[in-house]
């Protein structure tokens, strides 16, 4: 792409660094900003800069926060004794959207995968164990992706906290709600059969 | 250049000089059965020189119903595969629809090379018989990679997190043990069939033994991993497990590959492949297609006759045979008294 202005080119290149944004989309965004008032664009860049420089991570659960403790942890209506362990902040948002969970979170910041150079030390696992010891947690719910690395992470943490004798659970894996049996892949369907549940639980949970 | 062939007889002989496209024709059949070439992994290599793609069509008759199978490789490298004009979303779901066994000259490495080729043969056969097997195998390989990376990181960082290693060991055992059980159970019935077929081909009793060889036969996988931990730490990889399994083949007590002749090796290869064919036939309820690529080199006349009798008379499925020597092939086919079609390429 040929630019007649180096300023324009720099801006396009910066936008193109964002995930899912290519050069052409970046150019479209930049040209859009160019059409707007200077003040508006200044505000835009300030908001972003401020977001990055002032955002904090909750000291307790490592979720994004505006203060030392995030709004979920400081909410006294939520059950502090139940901790949902998730991989990243996106998962917190996903579970919050269900409006079905009234406990607190713990964001690991990744999952254990030696192949990608991620070991337990790079994650917020030590802090989770300390937290569980300190807070008299009743239940730990693992909401990690159902793959090998997710399993590794669950087993590892479970092994670490086993002596504390608290309840450890993981979210169910199976057929998607509103899905159809014949279109479910064999692995998922097979797992669902293995981990079938009593109808009483099923009915009362609906 | 387009060419089309029809195969009205159960036995098809394909003759022609080197480089005329005999194997190419066989590979086309393989391609439509497995959605890929037997000889190369790169689709681009199947394209005619100077062209940017290809189209391959075949009509298969399954239970009396003709099915039009079509594969197109587009200019952009995208591959489409369809049966009766219905495109596949996942190519893997096509595999097994037209069961097919191919024997090609390079397959002899299964006998002469290390254990890897024999495991691949076993794994691909068991995956066709049991989809769950493939799933365990994929998971096992992933966990093994994770474990090896962890062992490397121990050496690099001088920190050894044994708790994590134990967790990964546990996962490896959980995937590896069912694979071992499946292999053991399958080979108990499979290996005697191979031996029987081998003796049929050689027409005399030869003292060969085939034995499943796995460390897991001695001890539980978990204990083996624990016992080899120091060794694994030292070599920075997983030195024991089902990825070291083998089929141990002996001839009069000696390793087969070191003392067997070329013809004997070849006979054993046939025995393995024909046994594979029998297993697939029993599973599918009809005999698979058999593709024989230039298989008669290095075999004596008697073995050729025995082999042809087995695949053309005893086996009721469709057979395709290539050879550079038309006279030899036709003479042998007439000797076993079968009707056949001969295609000159």
Contacts between the chains, C-beta under 8 A, distances in Angstrom:
chain1	res1	chain2	res2	distance
A	112	B	164	6.8
A	113	B	146	6.6
A	114	B	146	5.3
A	114	B	147	7.6
A	114	B	149	3.9
A	114	B	150	3.8
A	114	B	152	7.9
A	114	B	153	5.6
A	114	B	164	7.9
A	114	B	168	8.0
A	115	B	145	5.5
A	115	B	146	5.3
A	115	B	149	4.4
A	117	B	149	7.8
A	117	B	153	7.2
A	119	B	150	7.6
A	119	B	153	6.6
A	119	B	161	6.6
A	119	B	164	6.9
A	120	B	161	6.4
A	120	B	164	6.1
A	121	B	159	7.8
A	121	B	161	7.9
A	148	B	139	6.1
A	148	B	142	5.2
A	148	B	143	5.8
A	148	B	146	7.0
A	148	B	171	6.8
A	149	B	146	7.3
A	151	B	171	6.3
A	152	B	146	6.9
A	152	B	164	7.7
A	152	B	167	5.8
A	152	B	168	6.1
A	152	B	171	6.3
A	155	B	167	4.4
A	155	B	170	6.6
A	155	B	171	7.1
A	156	B	163	6.7
A	156	B	164	5.6
A	156	B	167	4.7
A	159	B	163	6.0
A	159	B	166	7.5
A	159	B	167	6.2
A	160	B	163	7.0
A	186	B	131	6.3
A	187	B	135	6.0
A	190	B	132	7.4
